[in-house]
Amino acid sequence: MTTTTTPSGRMPALYLGHGAPPLLDDPVWSGQLRALAADLPRPTAILIVSAHWESAPLTLSASGPGVDLVYDFGGFAERYYRMTYRTPAADALAQRVAALMPDTETVHQHASRGLDHGAWVPLRIMYPEADIPVLQMSLPTHDPEKLLALGARLRELRDEGVLVVGSGFLTHGLPFLTEFRIDAAAPGWSTDFDGWASEAIARGDVAELAAYRSKAPGMPYAHPTVEHYTPLFVALGAATDPGAPADQVIDGYWMGLSKRSLLIA
């Protein structure tokens, strides 16, 4: 895989499967994420929307230097709760994001909220030096049309070298898993949903993807709650042409869940 800027000169946008903290110790998936980052132009900053911060109205994380992390998980080794990812200040990006929103919409900033694991786990692998400003934006709705419109407002950031990332998991039926091993076989609902989504992505069929509740096989097991799927629409909305097929740069399964990730021109 060789990835550069898009034909327009814009940075690509990404939809990433982000895993849990043990992803940091998985040589296969970590290697895939490192390779993806190495093939991208170096971002001037990163704006990331994670499944793990649902908040309306739209809210931005703290943007000062070296913000603390959010350890929003339980039952893992103690060392994961001591990890840090101290990035430079992202104040300029916070101001740009706020300026891109409608005058009728107030953008709030959470002065003490840091990066949750949907942001810092994949970024710690992709950009381990923590030398790129990172700002997290809340997921304000699960309505695909509204998220596509939000992504469209962010599109011009890509012309400024900003990497726009939607972070989730293409299948996330944790309550329905019977094994909790990284190499566990994928259940049928996971493979069915993943195959359906892959085909729709290959066609650039955003309408099909948006109608997942009624059209996707494997529902509702693949997404008993949908916050890991809907960040996809922010990334698709930021596309130069949301109807163009995205590059499916990572596929396969982790704990039986689809880690399919996209690069969007």
N, C-alpha and C positions, 0 to 999 in steps of 0.2 A: 504494500500500500504506500503510495506517495501522495501526500496531500499538501497543497499550497493554498494561497488565497483563491477565492472564487474568481470567475472570469471578470466580474465587475471590480475586482480589487478589494472586495470586502473580506473581512474575517468570516470564516464559517460560523454557524451556530451549532450547538451540540445538544442532543438529548442523551444523558448518561444513566446507565444503571449504576447505583452507588454502593450497593452492598452494605454490610455491617462492618464494624471494626476488624473482624478477622480477615476481611478482604486484604488488609495490609500485609498479611502473611501468605497470601495465595500467589505463588509465583506465576501461574498462567494468566490470571486476570490482571494482576498488577503489571505483568509484562505487556499485555495488550494496551492498557491505559498509558503506560510510559511510551510505547511506540506511537500511539495516537498523538500524544503531546509533542513528541519529537518531530512529527511530520507537519505540525501546525506552525504558522508564523508565531513569533513570540507576541503574546497579547500585551497591550498597554495596560489593561486592567481586565478583571473578570467580574461579570454580573451573573449571579447564580440564583435560581429559584428552586427550592428544595421541597420535597414532599413533606418534610418535617416542620414546616412553619406555615400553617394555615392561619391567616389573619386578614380581616377586612376592617376598615379600608386598607388600601395598599400601604405597607409599612417597610421601611428600610432598616437594616441592622446598624449597629454602631459603626462609624466609619473612621475612627481614629487609628493610629498605629498600634499594632500588637494587641488587638482585641482578644478577649478570652474566648475559649471554645465552649460550646454547649454539649455536655455529655448526656445526650438524651437517649440512653439505652441502659439496659440492666443485664446482669448475669454473665458479664464477660470478665476477662482477666484484669486485675488491678492496673496493669501497666497502661491499658487503653485510657484510663481516667487521668493519667498523668501526662498524656501527650499534649503538645502545644503546636500551634501553627501561626506564628506571629508575623503577619503581613504588614506592608506599609499602609499608610493612611489612604483611604479611598474617598476623601471628602469631595474631590472634584467630580468623581463619578456620581456620588450621591446628589450633587447639585444638578448634574446633567440629567439624571433620571427624573428628578422632580420637575425639571423644566420641560420634559417631553410629555408630561401628563396634561390632560385637559384642565383649563382654568377652573372648571367646576369641581375638580377632584383634588382634595387636599391629600398630599403625601405626608405621612407621619414618619418620624424616625425614632426608633427605640434606642435610647442612648446607652443602654447597658447590654443589649443583646448581641452576642457573638455569633460565630458560625456553628451551625449544627452538623451532625455527622453526615447528613446528605450533601454537605458542602465540603467539609474538611477532609473526610476520608478519601474521596477520589482525588481532590486537589493535592493532598499530601503525597500522593503517588505521582501525579502528573507534573507537579511543579514543587519538588521537595525543598528547594531553597527558600520558599515562602517569600520571594522577592518581587511579587506582582501584587498590586492592590486588589483586594477582593471585597466585594459588597454583596450581601445577601438581600433579596427582595422577597417579601411574603407572597404566598399563593392566596390571592384574595377571593377566589371563586373556583368552582369546578365546571362552570359553563364553558364548553369548548369555543363558542363564538366570541365570548368576552375575552378569553385567554388568547385567541388568535389576534384579536384587536389590540390587546396589550402588547403582544409580541411585535406587531406591526409598528407600534410606537417606538419600540426599542431598536428597530432595524437600522436606523442611521448611526447608532453607536458602533455598529460593525465597521462603518467607514472610518471610524476613529481608532480602530485596532482593538476594540473591546470584544472579548469572547463572551457571548451570551449563552448560558447553559441552563437547560431544564434538567433537574436531577431527580430521578425516581427509580422505578423498577418495572419493566414491561409486564411482568406478572408478579403478584405479591399476595398470594393466598396463604399467608402464614398459618391461620387457624386450621387449614386443611392439609398441612404437611404431616406425614406420618414418620418421616425421618429428618433429623437435623444434622446432616453431614454435607460438607461441601460437594462431595461427589454423588449425592443421592440421586436416584433416577427421577426424571421429571414426570409428575403425574399427567394424566391425559388432559385435564383442564388447562394445564400450563402449556403443553405443546400445542393444543388446539388454538388457544388464544394467540400464542406466539406466531404460529403459522399464518393465521388470519391476518394479524397485524403486519407481518412481513410482506405478504402479498399486496395488501393495501398500500403500504409504504412504497413498494416497488412500482406501483401504478401512479403514485402521487395522489391517491384518492383520499383527500382530507375529509370529505363528507362521510365516507365510509368509516374512517377512524373516529369521527365525531359521534357517529351513531352506534358506538360500541355497546351501549346498554341493551339495545334491541337486536344488534346484528352479530356481535362477537360470540363465537362458541366459547364455552368455558366460563361464561358469566353465570352467577356472580362469584364463583369460586376463585377465578383469577384475580378479581378485585372486589372483595367483600366491602372494602372502602376504596375510594378511587384516587386518593391523593398521590399515589405513586405513578399513576398513568397520566393524569391531567397536566403535569409540567411539560409533557410532549407538545401541547398546543401553544405554549409560549414560544418554544423553539421553532415550531413550524410557522408561527405568525411572523417571526423575525426573518424568515426566508425571503430571498429576493423574489422568488416565485413559489408561493406556498403549494402550488399544484405540481411542482416538479418532483420527481422521485428523489428521495434522500439516499445518501450513501450509507449502507448498513455496515459499519466498520467493525463492530463486535457482535458476535452471536454466541449461542450456546447457553448453558444453564449452570446455576450456582445454587446448591441446596434445592435443586429442582425448579428454581425460578428463572425466568428468562432474563439474561443480562444483555439482551440486544440493545445496542447503542447506535446512535445516528449522527452523521455529519451532514449538515444542511447548508446548501449553497445559498 
